[in-house]
Amino acid sequence: MSNSLISPVTEILHRENITYDVIEIPLSEDKKPIRSLEELLLKQRIEPQSVVRSVLFKTTSDKFALLAIAGGGRADWGALRKHLNERKCRMAELNEVLEATGYVVGAVPPIALPVDIRVLVDNSVKDYETVVIGSGVLGFAISLKGSDLLKLLVDADYGMFTSS
């Protein structure tokens, strides 16, 4: 277990006694995560498709939902709207992500979120023994067992929310 990073995410992992590794993601000069994350993960023998992306959506009723999705799938808008019982939803804008979650784009985790954000977990997340999630801090990610992440997401909604 690494203690080099302190965030709400690592605090939950410590509290739940979950083993994890911190992955440092070099930032480019404009302070954005490098685009060769796949290469970085391959060097560490981590399957790049195991990255669990946290995508925030805003509904027409001004609520936020976060979709945790692994692999290369894309959000299925119809499935999201139907599950959320909303006529429309859209991806949240950069400022809305920070305002709603407390995290910047590129660091948003699927855990350690405000209670009013509904979390949806795509079935693709179950496909990986080890997953990589946002740490809550730009420039760092967390690698942990997929089963441990799923234990932390016990209250989330599970389903098929992607299209290939």
C-alpha positions as CSV (number, residue, x, y, z in Angstrom):
1,M,0.0,0.0,0.0
2,S,1.4,3.4,-1.0
3,N,1.2,6.3,1.3
4,S,2.6,8.9,-1.1
5,L,-0.8,10.3,-2.0
6,I,-3.5,11.7,0.3
7,S,-7.0,12.3,-1.1
8,P,-10.6,11.4,-0.2
9,V,-10.1,8.3,-2.4
10,T,-7.0,7.0,-0.6
11,E,-8.7,7.8,2.8
12,I,-11.5,5.5,1.9
13,L,-9.1,2.8,0.7
14,H,-7.2,3.0,3.9
15,R,-10.3,3.0,6.1
16,E,-11.6,-0.1,4.2
17,N,-8.1,-1.7,4.4
18,I,-7.9,-2.1,0.6
19,T,-4.5,-2.6,-1.0
20,Y,-3.7,-0.3,-3.9
21,D,-0.9,1.2,-5.9
22,V,-0.4,4.9,-6.9
23,I,0.4,5.4,-10.5
24,E,2.1,8.7,-11.3
25,I,0.9,10.2,-14.6
26,P,3.4,12.8,-15.9
27,L,1.7,16.0,-16.8
28,S,2.5,17.9,-20.0
29,E,3.6,21.5,-19.8
30,D,0.0,22.8,-19.9
31,K,-0.7,20.6,-16.8
32,K,-2.8,18.1,-18.6
33,P,-2.3,14.3,-18.2
34,I,-0.2,12.8,-20.9
35,R,-2.0,11.1,-23.7
36,S,0.2,8.1,-23.7
37,L,-1.4,6.6,-20.5
38,E,-1.8,3.4,-22.4
39,E,2.0,3.2,-22.9
40,L,2.6,4.0,-19.2
41,L,0.3,1.3,-18.1
42,L,1.7,-1.3,-20.4
43,K,5.2,-0.6,-19.0
44,Q,3.7,-1.4,-15.5
45,R,2.0,-4.6,-16.9
46,I,-1.5,-3.1,-16.5
47,E,-4.1,-3.7,-19.2
48,P,-4.9,-0.2,-20.6
49,Q,-8.6,-1.3,-21.1
50,S,-8.8,-1.7,-17.3
51,V,-9.0,2.1,-16.8
52,V,-12.3,2.9,-15.3
53,R,-13.4,6.2,-16.8
54,S,-15.7,8.4,-14.7
55,V,-18.0,10.3,-16.9
56,L,-20.3,12.9,-15.4
57,F,-23.7,13.6,-16.9
58,K,-26.2,16.3,-16.2
59,T,-29.9,15.6,-16.6
60,T,-32.8,17.8,-17.7
61,S,-33.9,17.9,-14.0
62,D,-30.4,19.4,-13.1
63,K,-29.2,16.3,-11.4
64,F,-25.8,14.7,-11.9
65,A,-25.0,11.0,-12.6
66,L,-21.6,9.5,-12.9
67,L,-21.0,6.6,-15.3
68,A,-18.1,4.3,-14.4
69,I,-17.0,2.6,-17.6
70,A,-14.1,0.4,-18.5
71,G,-12.7,-0.7,-21.9
72,G,-13.3,1.1,-25.1
73,G,-17.1,1.3,-25.0
74,R,-19.0,4.5,-25.4
75,A,-21.9,5.7,-23.3
76,D,-25.3,4.5,-24.7
77,W,-27.4,7.6,-24.3
78,G,-30.6,5.8,-24.7
79,A,-29.8,3.3,-21.9
80,L,-28.7,6.2,-19.7
81,R,-31.8,8.2,-20.2
82,K,-34.0,5.2,-19.7
83,H,-32.3,4.1,-16.5
84,L,-32.2,7.6,-15.1
85,N,-35.9,8.1,-16.2
86,E,-34.9,11.4,-17.9
87,R,-36.0,12.8,-21.2
88,K,-32.5,14.1,-21.9
89,C,-29.0,14.1,-20.5
90,R,-25.7,15.5,-21.6
91,M,-22.1,15.3,-20.6
92,A,-21.3,17.8,-17.9
93,E,-19.1,20.8,-18.8
94,L,-15.6,21.2,-17.3
95,N,-16.8,23.8,-14.7
96,E,-19.8,21.6,-13.8
97,V,-17.6,18.6,-13.2
98,L,-15.5,20.5,-10.6
99,E,-18.5,22.1,-9.0
100,A,-20.5,18.9,-8.7
101,T,-17.8,16.5,-7.8
102,G,-15.0,18.6,-6.2
103,Y,-12.5,17.0,-8.7
104,V,-11.0,18.3,-11.9
105,V,-11.5,16.5,-15.2
106,G,-8.8,13.8,-15.5
107,A,-8.9,13.0,-11.8
108,V,-12.5,12.2,-11.1
109,P,-12.9,8.9,-9.2
110,P,-16.0,6.6,-9.2
111,I,-15.9,6.7,-5.4
112,A,-15.5,9.5,-2.7
113,L,-18.2,11.5,-4.4
114,P,-20.9,13.8,-3.0
115,V,-24.0,11.8,-2.0
116,D,-26.3,13.6,-4.4
117,I,-24.4,12.1,-7.4
118,R,-26.0,8.9,-8.7
119,V,-23.4,6.4,-9.7
120,L,-24.0,4.0,-12.5
121,V,-21.5,1.2,-13.1
122,D,-21.3,-0.4,-16.5
123,N,-21.0,-4.1,-16.6
124,S,-17.6,-3.7,-18.4
125,V,-16.0,-2.8,-15.0
126,K,-16.5,-6.4,-13.9
127,D,-14.3,-7.7,-16.7
128,Y,-10.9,-6.8,-15.1
129,E,-9.1,-8.4,-12.2
130,T,-7.2,-5.1,-11.7
131,V,-8.6,-1.7,-12.5
132,V,-7.3,1.8,-12.6
133,I,-9.4,4.7,-11.3
134,G,-9.0,8.4,-10.8
135,S,-7.3,9.3,-7.5
136,G,-9.0,12.7,-7.0
137,V,-5.6,14.4,-7.7
138,L,-4.5,15.3,-11.2
139,G,-1.4,13.5,-12.2
140,F,-2.1,10.4,-10.2
141,A,-4.3,7.3,-10.6
142,I,-5.0,4.3,-8.4
143,S,-4.6,0.7,-9.3
144,L,-6.6,-1.8,-7.2
145,K,-8.4,-5.1,-7.5
146,G,-11.6,-4.9,-9.5
147,S,-13.5,-6.8,-6.8
148,D,-12.4,-4.3,-4.2
149,L,-13.7,-1.4,-6.3
150,L,-17.0,-3.2,-6.7
151,K,-17.3,-3.7,-2.9
152,L,-17.0,0.1,-2.6
153,L,-19.7,0.6,-5.3
154,V,-22.2,-1.7,-3.6
155,D,-24.9,1.1,-3.6
156,A,-24.4,2.0,-7.3
157,D,-26.7,1.0,-10.1
158,Y,-25.3,-1.7,-12.3
159,G,-26.2,-2.3,-16.0
160,M,-25.3,-2.2,-19.6
161,F,-24.8,1.5,-20.3
162,T,-22.4,1.2,-23.2
163,S,-22.4,0.6,-26.9
164,S,-19.3,-0.7,-28.7
